[in-house]
Amino acid sequence: MPARFLVYVFLSSLIWTGCNKDFAFKFSTPKKTNIDKKLVLNVHETNGKPIDSIHFYLNGHKIAQKNNVEINLKDQKLGRHVLTAKVFFEGQTKKLNNVIHFLADQKPVLYDFQIVNTFPHDSNAFTQGFEYHKGFIYESTGGKGASSIRKTVLKTGKILQQKDLNAQYFGEGITLFNNKIYQLTWQASKGFIYDLNTFELEKSFPYGNSKEGWGLTHNGQELIKSDGTEKIWFLDPQSLQEKRFVEAYTNKRKAERLNEIEYIQGRIYANIWQKNTIIIVNPKNGAIEGIVNLNKLRKLIHLKKDSTDAVLNGIAYDSENDRLFVTGKNWNKTFEIKLIPQNPK
């Protein structure tokens, strides 16, 4: 190849590179926004140079083909999203990524409570899962070497049936579905399925993207799982594969460390780890619609020893009689409570 041609190619590459460096693109969209607001999609060239066209994508799906367009967020899930702009200019393309968080459009309703009944609870039970079924409480307890599933009498707290886990497992949330007991373990990335009547282990199942197991419930068609983050996962009950998730957010921020959960009248009630608090989550988009402060219950129990882990972590619901039961780790009482809104909409 002639030397003159090599020099020409080299100089041309310098000119092309120089043109690239003259362009600098920047997103003008916010880092977070409430879903009742319109999102304006905008990318500008900081030096005032012309842009031929722009395509915008939300989580990989195209949502617009021009700049300065407004997008309605009403039907979007809350939480973290990736906004991508593909910019076309002077025969070239440039991809820009921007993380944006969608927040709820209304602040949550705050709830107080009224105690309806008080029942005994085993103070040795490090409660991780809590279910009501036909007059009995089914419970999962945690701790390596102390984990179990058990059936107890609500009115007396008497244990009628118990199956201990292998000492290598730390038991977590449970739910009852189609005459089976589904139980999570904490960090073993494994869940178990038992026969409801005999407590015989039928099979185990692995986790997917949710690496840890915390809380478990169901909506009649899907299993619903928390993993200690702000995410709530929906699983196919046959394959146990994760189908989708929502993220729990208020109108201002996310709620992390979601623990024991219960599906009640179309909403997900969730404990927050190390808090005597329940949040009420819309399963469609993750909006936190209510917050229940149960700190006063903590003062009504008698602990064998004071512990920062002895917090609220049990939610059970009697759908036939509309009764809500709560307890905590190593609490000696189970409470039937009625929620009272403090700032109704």
Residue pairs with C-beta under 8 A, 6 or more apart in sequence:
19 90
20 92
22 47
22 49
23 45
23 47
23 49
23 89
23 90
23 94
24 45
24 46
24 47
25 43
25 44
25 45
25 46
25 51
25 85
25 87
25 94
25 96
26 43
26 44
26 45
26 46
26 96
27 42
27 43
27 83
27 85
27 96
27 98
28 40
28 42
28 43
28 44
29 39
29 40
29 41
29 42
29 83
29 98
29 100
30 39
30 100
31 99
31 100
31 101
32 100
32 101
32 102
32 103
33 39
33 73
33 100
33 101
33 102
33 103
34 102
34 103
34 104
34 105
34 251
35 73
35 74
35 76
35 78
35 102
35 103
35 104
35 105
35 285
36 73
36 74
36 105
36 106
37 73
38 70
38 71
38 72
38 73
39 70
39 71
39 73
39 100
40 68
40 69
40 70
40 71
41 56
41 63
41 64
41 67
41 68
41 69
41 70
41 71
41 83
41 85
42 67
42 68
43 51
43 54
43 67
43 85
43 87
43 96
44 51
45 51
45 89
49 89
50 89
51 67
51 87
51 88
51 89
52 88
52 89
52 90
53 65
53 66
53 88
54 65
54 66
54 67
54 85
54 86
54 87
54 88
55 62
55 64
55 65
55 85
55 86
55 88
56 62
56 63
56 64
56 65
56 69
56 83
56 84
56 85
56 86
57 63
57 83
57 84
57 85
57 86
58 81
58 82
58 83
58 84
59 81
59 82
60 82
60 84
63 71
64 71
73 102
74 105
75 285
76 102
76 285
77 102
77 246
77 247
77 284
77 285
77 286
78 101
78 102
78 103
78 104
78 246
78 247
78 248
78 249
78 285
78 286
78 287
79 101
79 102
79 230
79 246
79 247
79 249
79 254
79 286
80 99
80 100
80 101
80 247
81 99
81 100
81 101
81 102
82 97
82 98
82 99
82 100
83 97
83 98
83 99
83 100
84 95
84 96
84 97
84 98
85 95
85 96
85 98
86 93
86 94
86 95
87 93
87 94
87 95
87 96
101 249
101 254
102 249
103 249
103 250
103 251
103 252
103 253
104 249
104 250
104 251
104 287
104 288
104 289
105 251
105 287
106 251
106 287
106 289
106 345
107 250
107 251
107 252
108 250
108 251
108 279
108 280
108 288
108 289
108 290
108 291
109 289
109 290
109 291
109 341
109 342
109 343
109 344
109 345
110 290
110 291
110 293
110 341
110 342
110 343
111 290
111 291
111 292
111 293
111 339
111 340
111 341
111 342
112 293
112 339
112 340
112 342
113 292
113 294
113 296
113 297
113 337
113 338
113 339
113 340
114 337
114 338
114 340
115 297
115 335
115 336
115 337
116 323
116 336
116 337
116 338
117 335
117 336
118 300
118 333
118 334
118 335
118 336
119 154
119 155
119 156
119 157
119 325
119 333
119 334
119 335
119 336
120 156
120 157
120 332
120 333
120 334
121 127
121 157
121 327
121 331
121 332
121 333
121 334
122 152
122 157
122 159
122 332
123 302
123 303
123 304
123 330
123 331
123 332
124 330
125 139
125 141
125 150
125 329
125 330
126 141
126 142
126 143
126 146
126 309
126 329
126 330
127 139
127 140
127 141
127 142
127 260
127 313
127 314
127 327
127 328
127 329
127 330
127 331
128 140
128 141
128 142
128 147
128 171
128 172
128 173
128 174
128 260
128 313
128 329
129 138
129 139
129 140
129 171
129 172
129 173
129 174
129 175
129 183
129 184
129 215
129 216
129 260
129 314
130 137
130 138
130 139
130 140
130 174
130 260
130 262
130 313
130 314
130 315
130 316
130 325
130 326
130 327
131 137
131 138
131 139
131 174
131 175
131 176
131 262
131 316
132 138
132 154
132 316
132 317
132 318
132 323
132 325
133 176
135 153
135 154
136 151
136 152
136 153
136 154
136 160
137 151
137 152
137 153
137 154
137 316
137 325
137 334
138 149
138 150
138 151
138 152
138 174
138 176
138 181
139 149
139 150
139 151
139 152
139 174
139 314
140 147
140 148
140 149
140 171
140 172
140 173
140 174
140 183
140 184
141 147
141 148
141 149
141 150
141 171
142 170
142 171
142 172
142 186
142 329
143 170
143 171
144 167
144 168
144 169
144 170
145 167
147 164
147 165
147 169
147 170
147 171
147 185
148 162
148 163
148 164
148 165
148 171
149 162
149 163
149 165
149 171
149 174
149 181
149 183
149 194
149 199
150 159
150 160
150 161
150 162
150 163
151 159
151 160
151 161
151 162
151 199
152 158
152 159
152 160
153 160
154 325
154 334
157 334
161 199
162 199
163 194
163 199
163 201
165 171
165 185
165 192
168 188
169 185
169 186
169 188
169 190
170 185
170 186
170 187
170 188
171 183
171 184
171 185
171 186
172 183
172 184
172 185
172 186
172 213
172 214
172 215
172 216
173 183
173 184
173 213
173 214
173 215
173 216
173 217
173 225
173 226
173 259
173 260
173 261
174 181
174 182
174 183
174 184
174 216
175 181
175 182
175 216
175 217
175 218
175 223
175 224
176 182
176 196
177 218
177 223
177 237
178 237
179 195
179 196
179 197
180 193
180 194
180 195
180 196
180 202
181 193
181 194
181 195
181 196
181 199
182 191
182 192
182 193
182 216
182 218
182 223
183 191
183 192
183 193
183 194
183 216
184 191
184 213
184 214
184 215
184 216
184 225
185 191
185 192
185 213
186 212
186 213
186 214
187 211
187 212
188 213
189 206
189 207
189 211
189 212
189 213
190 204
190 205
190 206
190 207
190 213
191 204
191 205
191 206
191 207
191 213
191 216
191 240
192 201
192 203
192 204
192 205
193 201
193 202
193 203
193 204
193 205
194 200
194 201
194 202
195 202
205 240
206 240
207 213
208 241
208 242
209 233
209 242
210 225
210 227
210 231
210 233
210 242
210 245
211 227
212 227
212 228
213 225
213 227
214 225
214 226
214 227
214 228
214 258
214 259
214 260
214 273
215 225
215 226
215 258
215 259
215 260
215 261
215 270
215 271
216 223
216 224
216 225
216 226
216 261
217 223
217 224
217 261
217 262
217 263
217 268
218 224
218 237
218 263
219 263
219 283
221 237
222 234
222 235
222 236
222 237
222 243
223 234
223 235
223 236
223 237
223 240
224 232
224 233
224 234
224 235
224 261
224 263
224 268
224 283
225 232
225 233
225 234
225 235
225 242
225 261
226 232
226 233
226 258
226 259
226 260
226 261
226 270
227 233
227 258
228 256
228 257
228 258
228 259
228 273
229 256
229 257
229 258
230 247
230 248
230 249
230 254
230 255
230 256
230 258
230 286
231 245
231 246
231 247
231 248
231 258
232 245
232 246
232 247
232 248
232 258
232 261
232 268
232 270
232 281
232 283
232 286
233 242
233 244
233 245
234 242
234 243
234 244
234 245
234 283
235 241
235 242
235 243
236 243
246 281
246 282
246 283
246 284
246 285
246 286
247 254
247 286
248 254
248 255
248 258
248 270
248 279
248 281
248 286
248 288
249 255
249 286
249 287
249 288
250 287
250 288
255 270
255 272
255 279
255 288
256 272
257 272
257 273
257 274
257 275
258 270
258 271
258 272
258 273
258 279
259 270
259 271
259 272
259 273
259 313
260 270
260 271
260 313
260 314
260 315
261 268
261 269
261 270
261 271
261 315
262 268
262 269
262 315
262 316
262 317
263 269
263 283
263 317
264 315
264 317
264 319
264 324
266 283
267 280
267 281
267 282
267 283
267 289
267 290
268 280
268 281
268 282
268 283
269 278
269 279
269 280
269 281
269 315
269 317
270 278
270 279
270 280
270 281
270 315
271 277
271 278
271 312
271 313
271 314
271 315
272 278
272 279
273 311
273 313
274 308
274 309
274 311
275 311
275 312
276 293
276 294
276 295
276 297
276 298
276 311
276 312
276 328
277 291
277 292
277 293
277 294
277 295
277 312
278 291
278 292
278 294
278 312
278 315
278 326
279 288
279 290
279 291
279 292
280 288
280 289
280 290
280 291
280 292
281 287
281 288
281 289
282 288
282 289
290 339
290 341
292 339
294 312
294 326
294 337
297 312
297 326
297 328
297 335
297 337
298 311
298 312
298 328
300 333
300 335
301 310
301 328
301 331
301 332
301 333
302 332
303 310
303 330
303 331
303 332
304 330
307 329
307 330
309 329
309 330
310 328
310 329
310 330
310 331
311 328
311 329
312 326
312 327
312 328
313 327
313 328
313 329
314 325
314 326
314 327
314 328
314 331
314 334
315 324
315 325
315 326
316 324
316 325
316 326
317 323
317 324
317 325
318 324
318 325
323 336
324 336
324 337
324 338
324 339
325 334
325 335
325 336
325 337
326 334
326 335
326 337
327 333
327 334
327 335
